[in-house]
């Protein structure tokens, strides 16, 4: 592994403690709960919310993978 474990643990701790990550978790929970209702599922705002949540999770994965594979200077 190329990355110092302490640096990566600090990165993950900062990500988990950030308000942005908490807001994403709340938005995903709202999307999940609203998606269980068939009448709400056909609303455009719910589909946009779920797309945004999924795209953000994928972006976090890509950034984390890139960060893990970079060499420490």
Buried (B, 14 or more C-beta within 10 A) or exposed (E): EEBEEEEBEEBEEEEEEEEEBEEBEEBBEBBEEBBEEEEEEEEEEBEEBBEBBEEBEEEBEEEBEEBEEEEEE
